Amino acid sequence: LLGGPKVREWVPCCAWTRPASPSDFADEIVRAVEEGYTTFKMHTASHFDCLEQIRAARAVAPPGFKLHLDFNHNRTLASVLPLLQELQEEHRDLVGFIEDPAPSLFNSPLTLSLTHARTSSLASPLSRL
C-alpha cells in the first residue's frame, strides 16, 4: 500500500460507535459481534459511566472480545487515575486498548503560558496569534 512489498493478507480493524448509554453500547456490541468484529472502539464521554458501559459490554461480549476505549482527554487526571486502576484490576481481560486517558500536557495552562512566553519574543506576527 505504501510502495513496499506485501507483508500481510489482512489488517485488523474494529467496530466503532459514538458515546452511548450502557444499554445502547451493549446493543452495539451485539451488532459488532454479529458482523464478525472482535474489537470495538468507543469514544467515551464523561456524562456516561464508563464502568457501567464496560459491565454492559461484558454481559454480551464473547470470550476474547476486546474494547478500545478512547477517552479523548475528556476527564481530569484526578478522575481518570482511579478509573484506570479499576480497569487494570477488574477489566483487563475485556479492555484491550486505552487511548488518550489524561488531559494533554500540551494544552495545559502552564504549557500554553510557557509557549506564549517563548513565542512572544519572535519577530513573526503569526507567532503572536
Stockholm file with secondary structure:
# STOCKHOLM 1.0

chainA/1-129         LLGGPKVREWVPCCAWTRPASPSDFADEIVRAVEEGYTTFKMHTASHFDCLEQIRAARAVAPPGFKLHLDFNHNRTLASVLPLLQELQEEHRDLVGFIEDPAPSLFNSPLTLSLTHARTSSLASPLSRL
#=GR chainA/1-129 SS CCSSCCCCSCCCCCEEECSCCHHHHHHHHHHHHHTTCSEEEEECCTTSCHHHHHHHHHHHCCTTCEEEEECTTCSCHHHHHHHHHHHHHHSTTTEEEEECCSCCGGGSHHHHHHHHHHHTTSSCGGGGC
#=GC SS_cons         CCSSCCCCSCCCCCEEECSCCHHHHHHHHHHHHHTTCSEEEEECCTTSCHHHHHHHHHHHCCTTCEEEEECTTCSCHHHHHHHHHHHHHHSTTTEEEEECCSCCGGGSHHHHHHHHHHHTTSSCGGGGC
//
